[in-house]
Amino acid sequence: MQAERERKELSGIRKLAKDRAKKASLHNKKLRDCRVHFGDIKNERNLESTLFITEGDSASVALRNHVMSIHKLFSA
């Protein structure tokens, strides 16, 4: 009886540890999310979505600044 209870407790602890490890591995602070998602059919601008893949922090920042300057140009 006690062995079964201990086994269930250990199983629960393993599951919790596995779930936490999975959540931690999915988070990457360098990833940025866009404002408009391609699959969001409720948003009329969903076909205007673009994906940019950059290598390195400086390339990412330069691209973000460039995209923001273009956005400001067309918003004015």
HTML snippet that shows the backbone in 3Dmol.js (N, CA, C, O; Angstrom):
<script src="https://3Dmol.org/build/3Dmol-min.js"></script>
<div id="view" style="width:600px;height:400px;position:relative"></div>
<script>
const pdb = `
ATOM      1  N   MET A   1       0.819  -1.187   0.000  1.00  0.00           N
ATOM      2  CA  MET A   1       0.000   0.000   0.000  1.00  0.00           C
ATOM      3  C   MET A   1       0.874   1.265   0.000  1.00  0.00           C
ATOM      4  O   MET A   1       0.648   2.188  -0.783  1.00  0.00           O
ATOM      5  N   GLN A   2       1.860   1.289   0.881  1.00  0.00           N
ATOM      6  CA  GLN A   2       2.744   2.453   0.971  1.00  0.00           C
ATOM      7  C   GLN A   2       3.620   2.549  -0.271  1.00  0.00           C
ATOM      8  O   GLN A   2       3.888   3.647  -0.760  1.00  0.00           O
ATOM      9  N   ALA A   3       4.069   1.401  -0.784  1.00  0.00           N
ATOM     10  CA  ALA A   3       4.909   1.404  -1.990  1.00  0.00           C
ATOM     11  C   ALA A   3       4.139   1.967  -3.177  1.00  0.00           C
ATOM     12  O   ALA A   3       4.695   2.705  -3.991  1.00  0.00           O
ATOM     13  N   GLU A   4       2.859   1.618  -3.276  1.00  0.00           N
ATOM     14  CA  GLU A   4       2.033   2.130  -4.364  1.00  0.00           C
ATOM     15  C   GLU A   4       1.861   3.639  -4.263  1.00  0.00           C
ATOM     16  O   GLU A   4       1.919   4.345  -5.270  1.00  0.00           O
ATOM     17  N   ARG A   5       1.652   4.125  -3.064  1.00  0.00           N
ATOM     18  CA  ARG A   5       1.497   5.567  -2.849  1.00  0.00           C
ATOM     19  C   ARG A   5       2.785   6.306  -3.199  1.00  0.00           C
ATOM     20  O   ARG A   5       2.750   7.362  -3.831  1.00  0.00           O
ATOM     21  N   GLU A   6       3.921   5.746  -2.786  1.00  0.00           N
ATOM     22  CA  GLU A   6       5.206   6.371  -3.103  1.00  0.00           C
ATOM     23  C   GLU A   6       5.460   6.377  -4.610  1.00  0.00           C
ATOM     24  O   GLU A   6       5.975   7.348  -5.164  1.00  0.00           O
ATOM     25  N   ARG A   7       5.087   5.269  -5.263  1.00  0.00           N
ATOM     26  CA  ARG A   7       5.260   5.182  -6.708  1.00  0.00           C
ATOM     27  C   ARG A   7       4.410   6.243  -7.414  1.00  0.00           C
ATOM     28  O   ARG A   7       4.875   6.864  -8.370  1.00  0.00           O
ATOM     29  N   LYS A   8       3.177   6.457  -6.961  1.00  0.00           N
ATOM     30  CA  LYS A   8       2.303   7.482  -7.541  1.00  0.00           C
ATOM     31  C   LYS A   8       2.854   8.885  -7.308  1.00  0.00           C
ATOM     32  O   LYS A   8       2.798   9.736  -8.195  1.00  0.00           O
ATOM     33  N   GLU A   9       3.390   9.122  -6.105  1.00  0.00           N
ATOM     34  CA  GLU A   9       3.983  10.424  -5.804  1.00  0.00           C
ATOM     35  C   GLU A   9       5.180  10.699  -6.712  1.00  0.00           C
ATOM     36  O   GLU A   9       5.317  11.793  -7.258  1.00  0.00           O
ATOM     37  N   LEU A  10       6.048   9.690  -6.869  1.00  0.00           N
ATOM     38  CA  LEU A  10       7.218   9.851  -7.738  1.00  0.00           C
ATOM     39  C   LEU A  10       6.789  10.079  -9.190  1.00  0.00           C
ATOM     40  O   LEU A  10       7.389  10.886  -9.900  1.00  0.00           O
ATOM     41  N   SER A  11       5.764   9.374  -9.617  1.00  0.00           N
ATOM     42  CA  SER A  11       5.260   9.548 -10.982  1.00  0.00           C
ATOM     43  C   SER A  11       4.753  10.977 -11.186  1.00  0.00           C
ATOM     44  O   SER A  11       5.002  11.590 -12.224  1.00  0.00           O
ATOM     45  N   GLY A  12       4.040  11.499 -10.185  1.00  0.00           N
ATOM     46  CA  GLY A  12       3.544  12.871 -10.266  1.00  0.00           C
ATOM     47  C   GLY A  12       4.671  13.889 -10.313  1.00  0.00           C
ATOM     48  O   GLY A  12       4.600  14.874 -11.049  1.00  0.00           O
ATOM     49  N   ILE A  13       5.711  13.647  -9.522  1.00  0.00           N
ATOM     50  CA  ILE A  13       6.870  14.545  -9.503  1.00  0.00           C
ATOM     51  C   ILE A  13       7.587  14.504 -10.845  1.00  0.00           C
ATOM     52  O   ILE A  13       7.985  15.545 -11.368  1.00  0.00           O
ATOM     53  N   ARG A  14       7.756  13.305 -11.411  1.00  0.00           N
ATOM     54  CA  ARG A  14       8.410  13.177 -12.724  1.00  0.00           C
ATOM     55  C   ARG A  14       7.609  13.905 -13.801  1.00  0.00           C
ATOM     56  O   ARG A  14       8.182  14.593 -14.646  1.00  0.00           O
ATOM     57  N   LYS A  15       6.290  13.754 -13.771  1.00  0.00           N
ATOM     58  CA  LYS A  15       5.438  14.411 -14.764  1.00  0.00           C
ATOM     59  C   LYS A  15       5.540  15.928 -14.646  1.00  0.00           C
ATOM     60  O   LYS A  15       5.636  16.630 -15.653  1.00  0.00           O
ATOM     61  N   LEU A  16       5.518  16.431 -13.413  1.00  0.00           N
ATOM     62  CA  LEU A  16       5.640  17.871 -13.190  1.00  0.00           C
ATOM     63  C   LEU A  16       6.985  18.387 -13.690  1.00  0.00           C
ATOM     64  O   LEU A  16       7.051  19.436 -14.331  1.00  0.00           O
ATOM     65  N   ALA A  17       8.052  17.656 -13.399  1.00  0.00           N
ATOM     66  CA  ALA A  17       9.390  18.056 -13.853  1.00  0.00           C
ATOM     67  C   ALA A  17       9.470  18.038 -15.381  1.00  0.00           C
ATOM     68  O   ALA A  17      10.068  18.928 -15.985  1.00  0.00           O
ATOM     69  N   LYS A  18       8.873  17.035 -15.994  1.00  0.00           N
ATOM     70  CA  LYS A  18       8.884  16.931 -17.457  1.00  0.00           C
ATOM     71  C   LYS A  18       8.116  18.093 -18.082  1.00  0.00           C
ATOM     72  O   LYS A  18       8.576  18.683 -19.060  1.00  0.00           O
ATOM     73  N   ASP A  19       6.946  18.427 -17.524  1.00  0.00           N
ATOM     74  CA  ASP A  19       6.149  19.547 -18.043  1.00  0.00           C
ATOM     75  C   ASP A  19       6.888  20.868 -17.902  1.00  0.00           C
ATOM     76  O   ASP A  19       6.868  21.695 -18.814  1.00  0.00           O
ATOM     77  N   ARG A  20       7.541  21.070 -16.761  1.00  0.00           N
ATOM     78  CA  ARG A  20       8.289  22.322 -16.553  1.00  0.00           C
ATOM     79  C   ARG A  20       9.475  22.421 -17.498  1.00  0.00           C
ATOM     80  O   ARG A  20       9.776  23.500 -18.009  1.00  0.00           O
ATOM     81  N   ALA A  21      10.151  21.297 -17.731  1.00  0.00           N
ATOM     82  CA  ALA A  21      11.291  21.301 -18.653  1.00  0.00           C
ATOM     83  C   ALA A  21      10.827  21.604 -20.072  1.00  0.00           C
ATOM     84  O   ALA A  21      11.504  22.312 -20.816  1.00  0.00           O
ATOM     85  N   LYS A  22       9.676  21.067 -20.440  1.00  0.00           N
ATOM     86  CA  LYS A  22       9.145  21.318 -21.779  1.00  0.00           C
ATOM     87  C   LYS A  22       8.798  22.791 -21.957  1.00  0.00           C
ATOM     88  O   LYS A  22       9.109  23.376 -22.994  1.00  0.00           O
ATOM     89  N   LYS A  23       8.160  23.394 -20.966  1.00  0.00           N
ATOM     90  CA  LYS A  23       7.818  24.817 -21.044  1.00  0.00           C
ATOM     91  C   LYS A  23       9.072  25.674 -21.120  1.00  0.00           C
ATOM     92  O   LYS A  23       9.117  26.647 -21.873  1.00  0.00           O
ATOM     93  N   ALA A  24      10.081  25.321 -20.353  1.00  0.00           N
ATOM     94  CA  ALA A  24      11.326  26.105 -20.346  1.00  0.00           C
ATOM     95  C   ALA A  24      12.037  26.003 -21.683  1.00  0.00           C
ATOM     96  O   ALA A  24      12.638  26.979 -22.132  1.00  0.00           O
ATOM     97  N   SER A  25      11.983  24.845 -22.330  1.00  0.00           N
ATOM     98  CA  SER A  25      12.684  24.678 -23.598  1.00  0.00           C
ATOM     99  C   SER A  25      11.982  25.404 -24.738  1.00  0.00           C
ATOM    100  O   SER A  25      12.614  25.713 -25.748  1.00  0.00           O
ATOM    101  N   LEU A  26      10.690  25.681 -24.598  1.00  0.00           N
ATOM    102  CA  LEU A  26       9.953  26.371 -25.652  1.00  0.00           C
ATOM    103  C   LEU A  26      10.175  27.874 -25.629  1.00  0.00           C
ATOM    104  O   LEU A  26       9.985  28.538 -26.647  1.00  0.00           O
ATOM    105  N   HIS A  27      10.570  28.417 -24.498  1.00  0.00           N
ATOM    106  CA  HIS A  27      10.727  29.861 -24.388  1.00  0.00           C
ATOM    107  C   HIS A  27      12.106  30.290 -24.882  1.00  0.00           C
ATOM    108  O   HIS A  27      13.130  29.773 -24.433  1.00  0.00           O
ATOM    109  N   ASN A  28      12.115  31.224 -25.796  1.00  0.00           N
ATOM    110  CA  ASN A  28      13.361  31.801 -26.288  1.00  0.00           C
ATOM    111  C   ASN A  28      13.160  33.311 -26.296  1.00  0.00           C
ATOM    112  O   ASN A  28      12.378  33.832 -27.091  1.00  0.00           O
ATOM    113  N   LYS A  29      13.856  34.002 -25.423  1.00  0.00           N
ATOM    114  CA  LYS A  29      13.631  35.440 -25.267  1.00  0.00           C
ATOM    115  C   LYS A  29      14.010  36.253 -26.499  1.00  0.00           C
ATOM    116  O   LYS A  29      13.627  37.418 -26.614  1.00  0.00           O
ATOM    117  N   LYS A  30      14.761  35.651 -27.423  1.00  0.00           N
ATOM    118  CA  LYS A  30      15.166  36.396 -28.612  1.00  0.00           C
ATOM    119  C   LYS A  30      14.134  36.328 -29.732  1.00  0.00           C
ATOM    120  O   LYS A  30      14.246  37.054 -30.720  1.00  0.00           O
ATOM    121  N   LEU A  31      13.134  35.469 -29.592  1.00  0.00           N
ATOM    122  CA  LEU A  31      12.105  35.398 -30.610  1.00  0.00           C
ATOM    123  C   LEU A  31      11.134  36.559 -30.442  1.00  0.00           C
ATOM    124  O   LEU A  31      10.797  36.937 -29.320  1.00  0.00           O
ATOM    125  N   ARG A  32      10.696  37.112 -31.538  1.00  0.00           N
ATOM    126  CA  ARG A  32       9.739  38.219 -31.525  1.00  0.00           C
ATOM    127  C   ARG A  32       8.455  37.752 -32.180  1.00  0.00           C
ATOM    128  O   ARG A  32       8.484  36.967 -33.128  1.00  0.00           O
ATOM    129  N   ASP A  33       7.356  38.221 -31.689  1.00  0.00           N
ATOM    130  CA  ASP A  33       6.072  37.874 -32.280  1.00  0.00           C
ATOM    131  C   ASP A  33       5.587  39.037 -33.137  1.00  0.00           C
ATOM    132  O   ASP A  33       5.862  40.199 -32.837  1.00  0.00           O
ATOM    133  N   CYS A  34       4.875  38.719 -34.188  1.00  0.00           N
ATOM    134  CA  CYS A  34       4.363  39.777 -35.059  1.00  0.00           C
ATOM    135  C   CYS A  34       2.986  40.228 -34.597  1.00  0.00           C
ATOM    136  O   CYS A  34       2.333  39.559 -33.796  1.00  0.00           O
ATOM    137  N   ARG A  35       2.563  41.355 -35.106  1.00  0.00           N
ATOM    138  CA  ARG A  35       1.253  41.901 -34.728  1.00  0.00           C
ATOM    139  C   ARG A  35       0.129  41.238 -35.496  1.00  0.00           C
ATOM    140  O   ARG A  35      -0.982  41.100 -34.985  1.00  0.00           O
ATOM    141  N   VAL A  36       0.414  40.826 -36.725  1.00  0.00           N
ATOM    142  CA  VAL A  36      -0.593  40.207 -37.580  1.00  0.00           C
ATOM    143  C   VAL A  36      -0.121  38.797 -37.921  1.00  0.00           C
ATOM    144  O   VAL A  36       0.982  38.618 -38.438  1.00  0.00           O
ATOM    145  N   HIS A  37      -0.949  37.800 -37.635  1.00  0.00           N
ATOM    146  CA  HIS A  37      -0.600  36.413 -37.914  1.00  0.00           C
ATOM    147  C   HIS A  37      -1.259  35.943 -39.199  1.00  0.00           C
ATOM    148  O   HIS A  37      -2.421  36.259 -39.454  1.00  0.00           O
ATOM    149  N   PHE A  38      -0.528  35.194 -40.006  1.00  0.00           N
ATOM    150  CA  PHE A  38      -1.013  34.712 -41.291  1.00  0.00           C
ATOM    151  C   PHE A  38      -2.275  33.862 -41.128  1.00  0.00           C
ATOM    152  O   PHE A  38      -3.198  33.964 -41.936  1.00  0.00           O
ATOM    153  N   GLY A  39      -2.318  33.035 -40.099  1.00  0.00           N
ATOM    154  CA  GLY A  39      -3.452  32.144 -39.897  1.00  0.00           C
ATOM    155  C   GLY A  39      -4.658  32.782 -39.225  1.00  0.00           C
ATOM    156  O   GLY A  39      -5.678  32.122 -39.026  1.00  0.00           O
ATOM    157  N   ASP A  40      -4.552  34.051 -38.877  1.00  0.00           N
ATOM    158  CA  ASP A  40      -5.649  34.740 -38.201  1.00  0.00           C
ATOM    159  C   ASP A  40      -6.646  35.244 -39.243  1.00  0.00           C
ATOM    160  O   ASP A  40      -6.507  36.352 -39.762  1.00  0.00           O
ATOM    161  N   ILE A  41      -7.647  34.427 -39.543  1.00  0.00           N
ATOM    162  CA  ILE A  41      -8.598  34.780 -40.604  1.00  0.00           C
ATOM    163  C   ILE A  41      -9.535  35.905 -40.197  1.00  0.00           C
ATOM    164  O   ILE A  41     -10.187  36.500 -41.055  1.00  0.00           O
ATOM    165  N   LYS A  42      -9.616  36.208 -38.913  1.00  0.00           N
ATOM    166  CA  LYS A  42     -10.465  37.305 -38.457  1.00  0.00           C
ATOM    167  C   LYS A  42      -9.843  38.669 -38.761  1.00  0.00           C
ATOM    168  O   LYS A  42     -10.547  39.675 -38.856  1.00  0.00           O
ATOM    169  N   ASN A  43      -8.523  38.691 -38.912  1.00  0.00           N
ATOM    170  CA  ASN A  43      -7.820  39.943 -39.203  1.00  0.00           C
ATOM    171  C   ASN A  43      -7.740  40.117 -40.717  1.00  0.00           C
ATOM    172  O   ASN A  43      -7.229  39.242 -41.416  1.00  0.00           O
ATOM    173  N   GLU A  44      -8.234  41.224 -41.217  1.00  0.00           N
ATOM    174  CA  GLU A  44      -8.257  41.448 -42.666  1.00  0.00           C
ATOM    175  C   GLU A  44      -6.862  41.639 -43.255  1.00  0.00           C
ATOM    176  O   GLU A  44      -6.696  41.568 -44.473  1.00  0.00           O
ATOM    177  N   ARG A  45      -5.860  41.880 -42.415  1.00  0.00           N
ATOM    178  CA  ARG A  45      -4.488  42.078 -42.901  1.00  0.00           C
ATOM    179  C   ARG A  45      -3.649  40.807 -42.800  1.00  0.00           C
ATOM    180  O   ARG A  45      -2.426  40.878 -42.919  1.00  0.00           O
ATOM    181  N   ASN A  46      -4.273  39.639 -42.582  1.00  0.00           N
ATOM    182  CA  ASN A  46      -3.506  38.416 -42.354  1.00  0.00           C
ATOM    183  C   ASN A  46      -2.630  38.025 -43.550  1.00  0.00           C
ATOM    184  O   ASN A  46      -1.592  37.393 -43.355  1.00  0.00           O
ATOM    185  N   LEU A  47      -3.011  38.376 -44.757  1.00  0.00           N
ATOM    186  CA  LEU A  47      -2.191  38.038 -45.919  1.00  0.00           C
ATOM    187  C   LEU A  47      -0.980  38.953 -46.063  1.00  0.00           C
ATOM    188  O   LEU A  47      -0.112  38.694 -46.897  1.00  0.00           O
ATOM    189  N   GLU A  48      -0.906  40.009 -45.274  1.00  0.00           N
ATOM    190  CA  GLU A  48       0.232  40.932 -45.307  1.00  0.00           C
ATOM    191  C   GLU A  48       1.347  40.504 -44.359  1.00  0.00           C
ATOM    192  O   GLU A  48       2.362  41.191 -44.241  1.00  0.00           O
ATOM    193  N   SER A  49       1.164  39.389 -43.693  1.00  0.00           N
ATOM    194  CA  SER A  49       2.151  38.907 -42.717  1.00  0.00           C
ATOM    195  C   SER A  49       3.413  38.438 -43.429  1.00  0.00           C
ATOM    196  O   SER A  49       3.343  37.839 -44.502  1.00  0.00           O
ATOM    197  N   THR A  50       4.567  38.714 -42.827  1.00  0.00           N
ATOM    198  CA  THR A  50       5.852  38.334 -43.394  1.00  0.00           C
ATOM    199  C   THR A  50       6.728  37.751 -42.304  1.00  0.00           C
ATOM    200  O   THR A  50       6.699  38.214 -41.164  1.00  0.00           O
ATOM    201  N   LEU A  51       7.502  36.743 -42.646  1.00  0.00           N
ATOM    202  CA  LEU A  51       8.419  36.118 -41.700  1.00  0.00           C
ATOM    203  C   LEU A  51       9.849  36.433 -42.116  1.00  0.00           C
ATOM    204  O   LEU A  51      10.242  36.177 -43.254  1.00  0.00           O
ATOM    205  N   PHE A  52      10.627  36.993 -41.188  1.00  0.00           N
ATOM    206  CA  PHE A  52      12.037  37.281 -41.430  1.00  0.00           C
ATOM    207  C   PHE A  52      12.868  36.416 -40.495  1.00  0.00           C
ATOM    208  O   PHE A  52      12.620  36.380 -39.289  1.00  0.00           O
ATOM    209  N   ILE A  53      13.842  35.727 -41.044  1.00  0.00           N
ATOM    210  CA  ILE A  53      14.762  34.935 -40.227  1.00  0.00           C
ATOM    211  C   ILE A  53      16.126  35.605 -40.320  1.00  0.00           C
ATOM    212  O   ILE A  53      16.685  35.755 -41.406  1.00  0.00           O
ATOM    213  N   THR A  54      16.650  36.003 -39.173  1.00  0.00           N
ATOM    214  CA  THR A  54      17.946  36.690 -39.157  1.00  0.00           C
ATOM    215  C   THR A  54      18.914  35.907 -38.297  1.00  0.00           C
ATOM    216  O   THR A  54      18.509  35.116 -37.446  1.00  0.00           O
ATOM    217  N   GLU A  55      20.172  36.130 -38.521  1.00  0.00           N
ATOM    218  CA  GLU A  55      21.207  35.480 -37.736  1.00  0.00           C
ATOM    219  C   GLU A  55      21.960  36.556 -36.965  1.00  0.00           C
ATOM    220  O   GLU A  55      22.587  37.435 -37.557  1.00  0.00           O
ATOM    221  N   GLY A  56      21.892  36.480 -35.660  1.00  0.00           N
ATOM    222  CA  GLY A  56      22.606  37.432 -34.822  1.00  0.00           C
ATOM    223  C   GLY A  56      21.721  38.564 -34.345  1.00  0.00           C
ATOM    224  O   GLY A  56      20.735  38.919 -34.991  1.00  0.00           O
ATOM    225  N   ASP A  57      22.089  39.128 -33.195  1.00  0.00           N
ATOM    226  CA  ASP A  57      21.303  40.197 -32.584  1.00  0.00           C
ATOM    227  C   ASP A  57      21.307  41.466 -33.420  1.00  0.00           C
ATOM    228  O   ASP A  57      20.271  42.113 -33.569  1.00  0.00           O
ATOM    229  N   SER A  58      22.457  41.828 -33.966  1.00  0.00           N
ATOM    230  CA  SER A  58      22.541  43.093 -34.697  1.00  0.00           C
ATOM    231  C   SER A  58      21.695  43.048 -35.962  1.00  0.00           C
ATOM    232  O   SER A  58      21.084  44.053 -36.323  1.00  0.00           O
ATOM    233  N   ALA A  59      21.645  41.917 -36.638  1.00  0.00           N
ATOM    234  CA  ALA A  59      20.825  41.799 -37.843  1.00  0.00           C
ATOM    235  C   ALA A  59      19.350  41.910 -37.489  1.00  0.00           C
ATOM    236  O   ALA A  59      18.578  42.528 -38.222  1.00  0.00           O
ATOM    237  N   SER A  60      18.962  41.322 -36.385  1.00  0.00           N
ATOM    238  CA  SER A  60      17.566  41.375 -35.950  1.00  0.00           C
ATOM    239  C   SER A  60      17.147  42.805 -35.629  1.00  0.00           C
ATOM    240  O   SER A  60      16.069  43.245 -36.027  1.00  0.00           O
ATOM    241  N   VAL A  61      17.997  43.525 -34.912  1.00  0.00           N
ATOM    242  CA  VAL A  61      17.695  44.912 -34.537  1.00  0.00           C
ATOM    243  C   VAL A  61      17.656  45.798 -35.780  1.00  0.00           C
ATOM    244  O   VAL A  61      16.776  46.650 -35.906  1.00  0.00           O
ATOM    245  N   ALA A  62      18.599  45.604 -36.697  1.00  0.00           N
ATOM    246  CA  ALA A  62      18.636  46.406 -37.922  1.00  0.00           C
ATOM    247  C   ALA A  62      17.382  46.169 -38.755  1.00  0.00           C
ATOM    248  O   ALA A  62      16.801  47.115 -39.288  1.00  0.00           O
ATOM    249  N   LEU A  63      16.969  44.929 -38.869  1.00  0.00           N
ATOM    250  CA  LEU A  63      15.767  44.625 -39.640  1.00  0.00           C
ATOM    251  C   LEU A  63      14.535  45.214 -38.974  1.00  0.00           C
ATOM    252  O   LEU A  63      13.673  45.778 -39.648  1.00  0.00           O
ATOM    253  N   ARG A  64      14.446  45.088 -37.663  1.00  0.00           N
ATOM    254  CA  ARG A  64      13.287  45.641 -36.952  1.00  0.00           C
ATOM    255  C   ARG A  64      13.208  47.148 -37.151  1.00  0.00           C
ATOM    256  O   ARG A  64      12.125  47.682 -37.387  1.00  0.00           O
ATOM    257  N   ASN A  65      14.337  47.838 -37.060  1.00  0.00           N
ATOM    258  CA  ASN A  65      14.355  49.291 -37.266  1.00  0.00           C
ATOM    259  C   ASN A  65      13.949  49.652 -38.692  1.00  0.00           C
ATOM    260  O   ASN A  65      13.227  50.624 -38.910  1.00  0.00           O
ATOM    261  N   HIS A  66      14.413  48.873 -39.652  1.00  0.00           N
ATOM    262  CA  HIS A  66      14.075  49.120 -41.049  1.00  0.00           C
ATOM    263  C   HIS A  66      12.571  48.934 -41.280  1.00  0.00           C
ATOM    264  O   HIS A  66      11.932  49.768 -41.922  1.00  0.00           O
ATOM    265  N   VAL A  67      12.017  47.853 -40.764  1.00  0.00           N
ATOM    266  CA  VAL A  67      10.594  47.590 -40.928  1.00  0.00           C
ATOM    267  C   VAL A  67       9.769  48.674 -40.253  1.00  0.00           C
ATOM    268  O   VAL A  67       8.752  49.106 -40.797  1.00  0.00           O
ATOM    269  N   MET A  68      10.192  49.119 -39.080  1.00  0.00           N
ATOM    270  CA  MET A  68       9.460  50.181 -38.376  1.00  0.00           C
ATOM    271  C   MET A  68       9.510  51.485 -39.164  1.00  0.00           C
ATOM    272  O   MET A  68       8.517  52.211 -39.203  1.00  0.00           O
ATOM    273  N   SER A  69      10.643  51.799 -39.792  1.00  0.00           N
ATOM    274  CA  SER A  69      10.738  53.039 -40.581  1.00  0.00           C
ATOM    275  C   SER A  69       9.832  52.972 -41.801  1.00  0.00           C
ATOM    276  O   SER A  69       9.232  53.979 -42.175  1.00  0.00           O
ATOM    277  N   ILE A  70       9.721  51.799 -42.430  1.00  0.00           N
ATOM    278  CA  ILE A  70       8.820  51.637 -43.571  1.00  0.00           C
ATOM    279  C   ILE A  70       7.370  51.781 -43.108  1.00  0.00           C
ATOM    280  O   ILE A  70       6.553  52.410 -43.781  1.00  0.00           O
ATOM    281  N   HIS A  71       7.064  51.195 -41.957  1.00  0.00           N
ATOM    282  CA  HIS A  71       5.705  51.268 -41.414  1.00  0.00           C
ATOM    283  C   HIS A  71       5.329  52.720 -41.129  1.00  0.00           C
ATOM    284  O   HIS A  71       4.205  53.134 -41.413  1.00  0.00           O
ATOM    285  N   LYS A  72       6.242  53.481 -40.579  1.00  0.00           N
ATOM    286  CA  LYS A  72       5.975  54.899 -40.299  1.00  0.00           C
ATOM    287  C   LYS A  72       5.769  55.677 -41.582  1.00  0.00           C
ATOM    288  O   LYS A  72       4.936  56.583 -41.632  1.00  0.00           O
ATOM    289  N   LEU A  73       6.519  55.334 -42.622  1.00  0.00           N
ATOM    290  CA  LEU A  73       6.388  56.010 -43.904  1.00  0.00           C
ATOM    291  C   LEU A  73       5.003  55.817 -44.499  1.00  0.00           C
ATOM    292  O   LEU A  73       4.400  56.764 -45.003  1.00  0.00           O
ATOM    293  N   PHE A  74       4.497  54.582 -44.441  1.00  0.00           N
ATOM    294  CA  PHE A  74       3.189  54.309 -45.026  1.00  0.00           C
ATOM    295  C   PHE A  74       2.045  54.713 -44.104  1.00  0.00           C
ATOM    296  O   PHE A  74       0.917  54.876 -44.568  1.00  0.00           O
ATOM    297  N   SER A  75       2.305  54.875 -42.834  1.00  0.00           N
ATOM    298  CA  SER A  75       1.260  55.278 -41.893  1.00  0.00           C
ATOM    299  C   SER A  75       1.012  56.787 -41.930  1.00  0.00           C
ATOM    300  O   SER A  75      -0.062  57.256 -41.554  1.00  0.00           O
ATOM    301  N   ALA A  76       2.010  57.537 -42.384  1.00  0.00           N
ATOM    302  CA  ALA A  76       1.922  59.006 -42.367  1.00  0.00           C
ATOM    303  C   ALA A  76       0.968  59.548 -43.390  1.00  0.00           C
ATOM    304  O   ALA A  76       0.795  60.762 -43.490  1.00  0.00           O
TER     305      ALA A  76
END
`;
const viewer = $3Dmol.createViewer("view");
viewer.addModel(pdb, "pdb");
viewer.setStyle({}, {cartoon: {color: "spectrum"}});
viewer.zoomTo();
viewer.render();
</script>
